[in-house]
Amino acid sequence: MVGAAGGLEGIKLAKELRPTVITLDVMMPDLDGWSVMAALRQDAELAEIPVIMVTIVDEHRRGIALGAAGYLTKPIDRERPRGRRPADERDELPPLHSITSSARASSVGGTSIPIAFPALALMINSNLVGC
């Protein structure tokens, strides 16, 4: 996992590292997450990288409309059963396996098993300042 404390740094690192997945906050000091998402989607080399919004801003539909592969509102509800989403979100968000489908696969006994963790994740979040 690589971290960026702001949107401009996040875009720069995405271009340099070509991560497997990006987690993205909305509220950042230099460039907000909506602008970062637009810049990622407009760059042909970065457009296919799955972006999961992880933010206090509760605008699921906007995130999905802009191209987010997933959207989590902070604080994350750890009590909500895994794999279950509110009915109004089920048709819009992809299942977890489609978010991690670009991860490399491992073979055990001739059976291909997807790796649960991406090879390289980039976290763009202003809370990383000073970390």
Phi and psi in radians as a Rosetta constraint file:
Dihedral C 1 N 2 CA 2 C 2 CIRCULARHARMONIC -2.046 0.35
Dihedral N 2 CA 2 C 2 N 3 CIRCULARHARMONIC 2.466 0.35
Dihedral C 2 N 3 CA 3 C 3 CIRCULARHARMONIC -2.031 0.35
Dihedral N 3 CA 3 C 3 N 4 CIRCULARHARMONIC 2.581 0.35
Dihedral C 3 N 4 CA 4 C 4 CIRCULARHARMONIC -2.249 0.35
Dihedral N 4 CA 4 C 4 N 5 CIRCULARHARMONIC 2.324 0.35
Dihedral C 4 N 5 CA 5 C 5 CIRCULARHARMONIC -1.477 0.35
Dihedral N 5 CA 5 C 5 N 6 CIRCULARHARMONIC -0.035 0.35
Dihedral C 5 N 6 CA 6 C 6 CIRCULARHARMONIC -2.792 0.35
Dihedral N 6 CA 6 C 6 N 7 CIRCULARHARMONIC 2.974 0.35
Dihedral C 6 N 7 CA 7 C 7 CIRCULARHARMONIC -1.130 0.35
Dihedral N 7 CA 7 C 7 N 8 CIRCULARHARMONIC -0.765 0.35
Dihedral C 7 N 8 CA 8 C 8 CIRCULARHARMONIC -1.113 0.35
Dihedral N 8 CA 8 C 8 N 9 CIRCULARHARMONIC -0.762 0.35
Dihedral C 8 N 9 CA 9 C 9 CIRCULARHARMONIC -1.129 0.35
Dihedral N 9 CA 9 C 9 N 10 CIRCULARHARMONIC -0.665 0.35
Dihedral C 9 N 10 CA 10 C 10 CIRCULARHARMONIC -1.092 0.35
Dihedral N 10 CA 10 C 10 N 11 CIRCULARHARMONIC -0.768 0.35
Dihedral C 10 N 11 CA 11 C 11 CIRCULARHARMONIC -1.116 0.35
Dihedral N 11 CA 11 C 11 N 12 CIRCULARHARMONIC -0.751 0.35
Dihedral C 11 N 12 CA 12 C 12 CIRCULARHARMONIC -1.043 0.35
Dihedral N 12 CA 12 C 12 N 13 CIRCULARHARMONIC -0.816 0.35
Dihedral C 12 N 13 CA 13 C 13 CIRCULARHARMONIC -1.171 0.35
Dihedral N 13 CA 13 C 13 N 14 CIRCULARHARMONIC -0.642 0.35
Dihedral C 13 N 14 CA 14 C 14 CIRCULARHARMONIC -1.061 0.35
Dihedral N 14 CA 14 C 14 N 15 CIRCULARHARMONIC -0.718 0.35
Dihedral C 14 N 15 CA 15 C 15 CIRCULARHARMONIC -1.174 0.35
Dihedral N 15 CA 15 C 15 N 16 CIRCULARHARMONIC -0.675 0.35
Dihedral C 15 N 16 CA 16 C 16 CIRCULARHARMONIC -1.298 0.35
Dihedral N 16 CA 16 C 16 N 17 CIRCULARHARMONIC -0.728 0.35
Dihedral C 16 N 17 CA 17 C 17 CIRCULARHARMONIC -1.729 0.35
Dihedral N 17 CA 17 C 17 N 18 CIRCULARHARMONIC -0.394 0.35
Dihedral C 17 N 18 CA 18 C 18 CIRCULARHARMONIC 0.846 0.35
Dihedral N 18 CA 18 C 18 N 19 CIRCULARHARMONIC 1.107 0.35
Dihedral C 18 N 19 CA 19 C 19 CIRCULARHARMONIC -1.133 0.35
Dihedral N 19 CA 19 C 19 N 20 CIRCULARHARMONIC 2.825 0.35
Dihedral C 19 N 20 CA 20 C 20 CIRCULARHARMONIC -1.310 0.35
Dihedral N 20 CA 20 C 20 N 21 CIRCULARHARMONIC -0.578 0.35
Dihedral C 20 N 21 CA 21 C 21 CIRCULARHARMONIC -2.629 0.35
Dihedral N 21 CA 21 C 21 N 22 CIRCULARHARMONIC 2.659 0.35
Dihedral C 21 N 22 CA 22 C 22 CIRCULARHARMONIC -2.209 0.35
Dihedral N 22 CA 22 C 22 N 23 CIRCULARHARMONIC 2.305 0.35
Dihedral C 22 N 23 CA 23 C 23 CIRCULARHARMONIC -1.783 0.35
Dihedral N 23 CA 23 C 23 N 24 CIRCULARHARMONIC 2.440 0.35
Dihedral C 23 N 24 CA 24 C 24 CIRCULARHARMONIC -2.410 0.35
Dihedral N 24 CA 24 C 24 N 25 CIRCULARHARMONIC 2.222 0.35
Dihedral C 24 N 25 CA 25 C 25 CIRCULARHARMONIC -1.536 0.35
Dihedral N 25 CA 25 C 25 N 26 CIRCULARHARMONIC 2.817 0.35
Dihedral C 25 N 26 CA 26 C 26 CIRCULARHARMONIC -1.634 0.35
Dihedral N 26 CA 26 C 26 N 27 CIRCULARHARMONIC -0.795 0.35
Dihedral C 26 N 27 CA 27 C 27 CIRCULARHARMONIC -1.570 0.35
Dihedral N 27 CA 27 C 27 N 28 CIRCULARHARMONIC 1.824 0.35
Dihedral C 27 N 28 CA 28 C 28 CIRCULARHARMONIC -2.407 0.35
Dihedral N 28 CA 28 C 28 N 29 CIRCULARHARMONIC 2.705 0.35
Dihedral C 28 N 29 CA 29 C 29 CIRCULARHARMONIC -1.233 0.35
Dihedral N 29 CA 29 C 29 N 30 CIRCULARHARMONIC -0.633 0.35
Dihedral C 29 N 30 CA 30 C 30 CIRCULARHARMONIC -1.654 0.35
Dihedral N 30 CA 30 C 30 N 31 CIRCULARHARMONIC -0.728 0.35
Dihedral C 30 N 31 CA 31 C 31 CIRCULARHARMONIC -2.602 0.35
Dihedral N 31 CA 31 C 31 N 32 CIRCULARHARMONIC 2.124 0.35
Dihedral C 31 N 32 CA 32 C 32 CIRCULARHARMONIC -1.232 0.35
Dihedral N 32 CA 32 C 32 N 33 CIRCULARHARMONIC 2.846 0.35
Dihedral C 32 N 33 CA 33 C 33 CIRCULARHARMONIC -1.061 0.35
Dihedral N 33 CA 33 C 33 N 34 CIRCULARHARMONIC -0.571 0.35
Dihedral C 33 N 34 CA 34 C 34 CIRCULARHARMONIC -1.101 0.35
Dihedral N 34 CA 34 C 34 N 35 CIRCULARHARMONIC -0.724 0.35
Dihedral C 34 N 35 CA 35 C 35 CIRCULARHARMONIC -1.209 0.35
Dihedral N 35 CA 35 C 35 N 36 CIRCULARHARMONIC -0.663 0.35
Dihedral C 35 N 36 CA 36 C 36 CIRCULARHARMONIC -1.104 0.35
Dihedral N 36 CA 36 C 36 N 37 CIRCULARHARMONIC -0.791 0.35
Dihedral C 36 N 37 CA 37 C 37 CIRCULARHARMONIC -1.031 0.35
Dihedral N 37 CA 37 C 37 N 38 CIRCULARHARMONIC -0.779 0.35
Dihedral C 37 N 38 CA 38 C 38 CIRCULARHARMONIC -1.072 0.35
Dihedral N 38 CA 38 C 38 N 39 CIRCULARHARMONIC -0.757 0.35
Dihedral C 38 N 39 CA 39 C 39 CIRCULARHARMONIC -1.125 0.35
Dihedral N 39 CA 39 C 39 N 40 CIRCULARHARMONIC -0.708 0.35
Dihedral C 39 N 40 CA 40 C 40 CIRCULARHARMONIC -1.123 0.35
Dihedral N 40 CA 40 C 40 N 41 CIRCULARHARMONIC -0.737 0.35
Dihedral C 40 N 41 CA 41 C 41 CIRCULARHARMONIC -1.268 0.35
Dihedral N 41 CA 41 C 41 N 42 CIRCULARHARMONIC -0.418 0.35
Dihedral C 41 N 42 CA 42 C 42 CIRCULARHARMONIC -1.479 0.35
Dihedral N 42 CA 42 C 42 N 43 CIRCULARHARMONIC -0.242 0.35
Dihedral C 42 N 43 CA 43 C 43 CIRCULARHARMONIC -1.628 0.35
Dihedral N 43 CA 43 C 43 N 44 CIRCULARHARMONIC 2.002 0.35
Dihedral C 43 N 44 CA 44 C 44 CIRCULARHARMONIC -0.977 0.35
Dihedral N 44 CA 44 C 44 N 45 CIRCULARHARMONIC -0.565 0.35
Dihedral C 44 N 45 CA 45 C 45 CIRCULARHARMONIC -1.393 0.35
Dihedral N 45 CA 45 C 45 N 46 CIRCULARHARMONIC -0.309 0.35
Dihedral C 45 N 46 CA 46 C 46 CIRCULARHARMONIC -1.972 0.35
Dihedral N 46 CA 46 C 46 N 47 CIRCULARHARMONIC -0.201 0.35
Dihedral C 46 N 47 CA 47 C 47 CIRCULARHARMONIC -1.045 0.35
Dihedral N 47 CA 47 C 47 N 48 CIRCULARHARMONIC -0.516 0.35
Dihedral C 47 N 48 CA 48 C 48 CIRCULARHARMONIC -1.576 0.35
Dihedral N 48 CA 48 C 48 N 49 CIRCULARHARMONIC -0.055 0.35
Dihedral C 48 N 49 CA 49 C 49 CIRCULARHARMONIC -1.250 0.35
Dihedral N 49 CA 49 C 49 N 50 CIRCULARHARMONIC 2.166 0.35
Dihedral C 49 N 50 CA 50 C 50 CIRCULARHARMONIC -1.121 0.35
Dihedral N 50 CA 50 C 50 N 51 CIRCULARHARMONIC 2.347 0.35
Dihedral C 50 N 51 CA 51 C 51 CIRCULARHARMONIC -2.063 0.35
Dihedral N 51 CA 51 C 51 N 52 CIRCULARHARMONIC 2.210 0.35
Dihedral C 51 N 52 CA 52 C 52 CIRCULARHARMONIC -1.934 0.35
Dihedral N 52 CA 52 C 52 N 53 CIRCULARHARMONIC 2.037 0.35
Dihedral C 52 N 53 CA 53 C 53 CIRCULARHARMONIC -1.328 0.35
Dihedral N 53 CA 53 C 53 N 54 CIRCULARHARMONIC 2.263 0.35
Dihedral C 53 N 54 CA 54 C 54 CIRCULARHARMONIC -2.295 0.35
Dihedral N 54 CA 54 C 54 N 55 CIRCULARHARMONIC 1.765 0.35
Dihedral C 54 N 55 CA 55 C 55 CIRCULARHARMONIC -2.676 0.35
Dihedral N 55 CA 55 C 55 N 56 CIRCULARHARMONIC 2.808 0.35
Dihedral C 55 N 56 CA 56 C 56 CIRCULARHARMONIC -1.380 0.35
Dihedral N 56 CA 56 C 56 N 57 CIRCULARHARMONIC -0.312 0.35
Dihedral C 56 N 57 CA 57 C 57 CIRCULARHARMONIC -1.288 0.35
Dihedral N 57 CA 57 C 57 N 58 CIRCULARHARMONIC 2.055 0.35
Dihedral C 57 N 58 CA 58 C 58 CIRCULARHARMONIC -1.595 0.35
Dihedral N 58 CA 58 C 58 N 59 CIRCULARHARMONIC 1.297 0.35
Dihedral C 58 N 59 CA 59 C 59 CIRCULARHARMONIC -2.310 0.35
Dihedral N 59 CA 59 C 59 N 60 CIRCULARHARMONIC 1.067 0.35
Dihedral C 59 N 60 CA 60 C 60 CIRCULARHARMONIC -0.901 0.35
Dihedral N 60 CA 60 C 60 N 61 CIRCULARHARMONIC -0.903 0.35
Dihedral C 60 N 61 CA 61 C 61 CIRCULARHARMONIC -1.057 0.35
Dihedral N 61 CA 61 C 61 N 62 CIRCULARHARMONIC -0.689 0.35
Dihedral C 61 N 62 CA 62 C 62 CIRCULARHARMONIC -1.118 0.35
Dihedral N 62 CA 62 C 62 N 63 CIRCULARHARMONIC -0.787 0.35
Dihedral C 62 N 63 CA 63 C 63 CIRCULARHARMONIC -1.040 0.35
Dihedral N 63 CA 63 C 63 N 64 CIRCULARHARMONIC -0.802 0.35
Dihedral C 63 N 64 CA 64 C 64 CIRCULARHARMONIC -1.151 0.35
Dihedral N 64 CA 64 C 64 N 65 CIRCULARHARMONIC -0.730 0.35
Dihedral C 64 N 65 CA 65 C 65 CIRCULARHARMONIC -1.072 0.35
Dihedral N 65 CA 65 C 65 N 66 CIRCULARHARMONIC -0.569 0.35
Dihedral C 65 N 66 CA 66 C 66 CIRCULARHARMONIC -1.440 0.35
Dihedral N 66 CA 66 C 66 N 67 CIRCULARHARMONIC -0.099 0.35
Dihedral C 66 N 67 CA 67 C 67 CIRCULARHARMONIC 1.976 0.35
Dihedral N 67 CA 67 C 67 N 68 CIRCULARHARMONIC 0.169 0.35
Dihedral C 67 N 68 CA 68 C 68 CIRCULARHARMONIC -1.180 0.35
Dihedral N 68 CA 68 C 68 N 69 CIRCULARHARMONIC 2.446 0.35
Dihedral C 68 N 69 CA 69 C 69 CIRCULARHARMONIC -1.390 0.35
Dihedral N 69 CA 69 C 69 N 70 CIRCULARHARMONIC -0.357 0.35
Dihedral C 69 N 70 CA 70 C 70 CIRCULARHARMONIC -2.824 0.35
Dihedral N 70 CA 70 C 70 N 71 CIRCULARHARMONIC 2.864 0.35
Dihedral C 70 N 71 CA 71 C 71 CIRCULARHARMONIC -2.570 0.35
Dihedral N 71 CA 71 C 71 N 72 CIRCULARHARMONIC 2.091 0.35
Dihedral C 71 N 72 CA 72 C 72 CIRCULARHARMONIC -2.092 0.35
Dihedral N 72 CA 72 C 72 N 73 CIRCULARHARMONIC 2.303 0.35
Dihedral C 72 N 73 CA 73 C 73 CIRCULARHARMONIC -1.701 0.35
Dihedral N 73 CA 73 C 73 N 74 CIRCULARHARMONIC 2.231 0.35
Dihedral C 73 N 74 CA 74 C 74 CIRCULARHARMONIC -1.454 0.35
Dihedral N 74 CA 74 C 74 N 75 CIRCULARHARMONIC 2.572 0.35
Dihedral C 74 N 75 CA 75 C 75 CIRCULARHARMONIC -1.238 0.35
Dihedral N 75 CA 75 C 75 N 76 CIRCULARHARMONIC 2.528 0.35
Dihedral C 75 N 76 CA 76 C 76 CIRCULARHARMONIC -1.289 0.35
Dihedral N 76 CA 76 C 76 N 77 CIRCULARHARMONIC 2.310 0.35
Dihedral C 76 N 77 CA 77 C 77 CIRCULARHARMONIC -1.387 0.35
Dihedral N 77 CA 77 C 77 N 78 CIRCULARHARMONIC 1.743 0.35
Dihedral C 77 N 78 CA 78 C 78 CIRCULARHARMONIC -1.298 0.35
Dihedral N 78 CA 78 C 78 N 79 CIRCULARHARMONIC -0.216 0.35
Dihedral C 78 N 79 CA 79 C 79 CIRCULARHARMONIC -1.454 0.35
Dihedral N 79 CA 79 C 79 N 80 CIRCULARHARMONIC -0.364 0.35
Dihedral C 79 N 80 CA 80 C 80 CIRCULARHARMONIC -1.196 0.35
Dihedral N 80 CA 80 C 80 N 81 CIRCULARHARMONIC 2.261 0.35
Dihedral C 80 N 81 CA 81 C 81 CIRCULARHARMONIC -1.017 0.35
Dihedral N 81 CA 81 C 81 N 82 CIRCULARHARMONIC 2.457 0.35
Dihedral C 81 N 82 CA 82 C 82 CIRCULARHARMONIC -1.080 0.35
Dihedral N 82 CA 82 C 82 N 83 CIRCULARHARMONIC 2.510 0.35
Dihedral C 82 N 83 CA 83 C 83 CIRCULARHARMONIC 1.409 0.35
Dihedral N 83 CA 83 C 83 N 84 CIRCULARHARMONIC -0.094 0.35
Dihedral C 83 N 84 CA 84 C 84 CIRCULARHARMONIC -1.862 0.35
Dihedral N 84 CA 84 C 84 N 85 CIRCULARHARMONIC 2.280 0.35
Dihedral C 84 N 85 CA 85 C 85 CIRCULARHARMONIC -2.169 0.35
Dihedral N 85 CA 85 C 85 N 86 CIRCULARHARMONIC 2.728 0.35
Dihedral C 85 N 86 CA 86 C 86 CIRCULARHARMONIC -0.965 0.35
Dihedral N 86 CA 86 C 86 N 87 CIRCULARHARMONIC 2.564 0.35
Dihedral C 86 N 87 CA 87 C 87 CIRCULARHARMONIC -0.929 0.35
Dihedral N 87 CA 87 C 87 N 88 CIRCULARHARMONIC -0.636 0.35
Dihedral C 87 N 88 CA 88 C 88 CIRCULARHARMONIC -1.267 0.35
Dihedral N 88 CA 88 C 88 N 89 CIRCULARHARMONIC -0.202 0.35
Dihedral C 88 N 89 CA 89 C 89 CIRCULARHARMONIC -1.779 0.35
Dihedral N 89 CA 89 C 89 N 90 CIRCULARHARMONIC -0.297 0.35
Dihedral C 89 N 90 CA 90 C 90 CIRCULARHARMONIC -1.040 0.35
Dihedral N 90 CA 90 C 90 N 91 CIRCULARHARMONIC -0.629 0.35
Dihedral C 90 N 91 CA 91 C 91 CIRCULARHARMONIC -1.401 0.35
Dihedral N 91 CA 91 C 91 N 92 CIRCULARHARMONIC -0.236 0.35
Dihedral C 91 N 92 CA 92 C 92 CIRCULARHARMONIC -1.744 0.35
Dihedral N 92 CA 92 C 92 N 93 CIRCULARHARMONIC -0.553 0.35
Dihedral C 92 N 93 CA 93 C 93 CIRCULARHARMONIC -1.680 0.35
Dihedral N 93 CA 93 C 93 N 94 CIRCULARHARMONIC 2.400 0.35
Dihedral C 93 N 94 CA 94 C 94 CIRCULARHARMONIC -1.294 0.35
Dihedral N 94 CA 94 C 94 N 95 CIRCULARHARMONIC 2.716 0.35
Dihedral C 94 N 95 CA 95 C 95 CIRCULARHARMONIC -1.141 0.35
Dihedral N 95 CA 95 C 95 N 96 CIRCULARHARMONIC 2.762 0.35
Dihedral C 95 N 96 CA 96 C 96 CIRCULARHARMONIC -0.958 0.35
Dihedral N 96 CA 96 C 96 N 97 CIRCULARHARMONIC -0.687 0.35
Dihedral C 96 N 97 CA 97 C 97 CIRCULARHARMONIC -1.096 0.35
Dihedral N 97 CA 97 C 97 N 98 CIRCULARHARMONIC -0.462 0.35
Dihedral C 97 N 98 CA 98 C 98 CIRCULARHARMONIC -1.353 0.35
Dihedral N 98 CA 98 C 98 N 99 CIRCULARHARMONIC -0.449 0.35
Dihedral C 98 N 99 CA 99 C 99 CIRCULARHARMONIC -1.253 0.35
Dihedral N 99 CA 99 C 99 N 100 CIRCULARHARMONIC -0.649 0.35
Dihedral C 99 N 100 CA 100 C 100 CIRCULARHARMONIC -1.759 0.35
Dihedral N 100 CA 100 C 100 N 101 CIRCULARHARMONIC 0.188 0.35
Dihedral C 100 N 101 CA 101 C 101 CIRCULARHARMONIC -1.127 0.35
Dihedral N 101 CA 101 C 101 N 102 CIRCULARHARMONIC -0.353 0.35
Dihedral C 101 N 102 CA 102 C 102 CIRCULARHARMONIC -1.448 0.35
Dihedral N 102 CA 102 C 102 N 103 CIRCULARHARMONIC -0.092 0.35
Dihedral C 102 N 103 CA 103 C 103 CIRCULARHARMONIC -1.216 0.35
Dihedral N 103 CA 103 C 103 N 104 CIRCULARHARMONIC 2.637 0.35
Dihedral C 103 N 104 CA 104 C 104 CIRCULARHARMONIC -1.106 0.35
Dihedral N 104 CA 104 C 104 N 105 CIRCULARHARMONIC 2.697 0.35
Dihedral C 104 N 105 CA 105 C 105 CIRCULARHARMONIC -1.869 0.35
Dihedral N 105 CA 105 C 105 N 106 CIRCULARHARMONIC 2.656 0.35
Dihedral C 105 N 106 CA 106 C 106 CIRCULARHARMONIC -1.997 0.35
Dihedral N 106 CA 106 C 106 N 107 CIRCULARHARMONIC 2.617 0.35
Dihedral C 106 N 107 CA 107 C 107 CIRCULARHARMONIC -1.973 0.35
Dihedral N 107 CA 107 C 107 N 108 CIRCULARHARMONIC 2.171 0.35
Dihedral C 107 N 108 CA 108 C 108 CIRCULARHARMONIC -2.205 0.35
Dihedral N 108 CA 108 C 108 N 109 CIRCULARHARMONIC 2.024 0.35
Dihedral C 108 N 109 CA 109 C 109 CIRCULARHARMONIC 1.029 0.35
Dihedral N 109 CA 109 C 109 N 110 CIRCULARHARMONIC 0.597 0.35
Dihedral C 109 N 110 CA 110 C 110 CIRCULARHARMONIC 1.469 0.35
Dihedral N 110 CA 110 C 110 N 111 CIRCULARHARMONIC -0.074 0.35
Dihedral C 110 N 111 CA 111 C 111 CIRCULARHARMONIC -1.797 0.35
Dihedral N 111 CA 111 C 111 N 112 CIRCULARHARMONIC 2.263 0.35
Dihedral C 111 N 112 CA 112 C 112 CIRCULARHARMONIC -1.419 0.35
Dihedral N 112 CA 112 C 112 N 113 CIRCULARHARMONIC 2.222 0.35
Dihedral C 112 N 113 CA 113 C 113 CIRCULARHARMONIC -2.123 0.35
Dihedral N 113 CA 113 C 113 N 114 CIRCULARHARMONIC 2.129 0.35
Dihedral C 113 N 114 CA 114 C 114 CIRCULARHARMONIC -1.168 0.35
Dihedral N 114 CA 114 C 114 N 115 CIRCULARHARMONIC 2.471 0.35
Dihedral C 114 N 115 CA 115 C 115 CIRCULARHARMONIC -1.299 0.35
Dihedral N 115 CA 115 C 115 N 116 CIRCULARHARMONIC 2.336 0.35
Dihedral C 115 N 116 CA 116 C 116 CIRCULARHARMONIC -1.290 0.35
Dihedral N 116 CA 116 C 116 N 117 CIRCULARHARMONIC -0.416 0.35
Dihedral C 116 N 117 CA 117 C 117 CIRCULARHARMONIC -1.964 0.35
Dihedral N 117 CA 117 C 117 N 118 CIRCULARHARMONIC 2.373 0.35
Dihedral C 117 N 118 CA 118 C 118 CIRCULARHARMONIC -1.151 0.35
Dihedral N 118 CA 118 C 118 N 119 CIRCULARHARMONIC 2.731 0.35
Dihedral C 118 N 119 CA 119 C 119 CIRCULARHARMONIC -1.110 0.35
Dihedral N 119 CA 119 C 119 N 120 CIRCULARHARMONIC -0.687 0.35
Dihedral C 119 N 120 CA 120 C 120 CIRCULARHARMONIC -2.573 0.35
Dihedral N 120 CA 120 C 120 N 121 CIRCULARHARMONIC 2.144 0.35
Dihedral C 120 N 121 CA 121 C 121 CIRCULARHARMONIC -1.965 0.35
Dihedral N 121 CA 121 C 121 N 122 CIRCULARHARMONIC 2.452 0.35
Dihedral C 121 N 122 CA 122 C 122 CIRCULARHARMONIC -1.995 0.35
Dihedral N 122 CA 122 C 122 N 123 CIRCULARHARMONIC 2.134 0.35
Dihedral C 122 N 123 CA 123 C 123 CIRCULARHARMONIC -1.847 0.35
Dihedral N 123 CA 123 C 123 N 124 CIRCULARHARMONIC 2.058 0.35
Dihedral C 123 N 124 CA 124 C 124 CIRCULARHARMONIC -1.872 0.35
Dihedral N 124 CA 124 C 124 N 125 CIRCULARHARMONIC 1.840 0.35
Dihedral C 124 N 125 CA 125 C 125 CIRCULARHARMONIC -2.731 0.35
Dihedral N 125 CA 125 C 125 N 126 CIRCULARHARMONIC 2.227 0.35
Dihedral C 125 N 126 CA 126 C 126 CIRCULARHARMONIC -1.140 0.35
Dihedral N 126 CA 126 C 126 N 127 CIRCULARHARMONIC -0.300 0.35
Dihedral C 126 N 127 CA 127 C 127 CIRCULARHARMONIC -1.231 0.35
Dihedral N 127 CA 127 C 127 N 128 CIRCULARHARMONIC -0.069 0.35
Dihedral C 127 N 128 CA 128 C 128 CIRCULARHARMONIC -1.465 0.35
Dihedral N 128 CA 128 C 128 N 129 CIRCULARHARMONIC -0.103 0.35
Dihedral C 128 N 129 CA 129 C 129 CIRCULARHARMONIC -1.021 0.35
Dihedral N 129 CA 129 C 129 N 130 CIRCULARHARMONIC 2.217 0.35
Dihedral C 129 N 130 CA 130 C 130 CIRCULARHARMONIC 1.453 0.35
Dihedral N 130 CA 130 C 130 N 131 CIRCULARHARMONIC 0.033 0.35
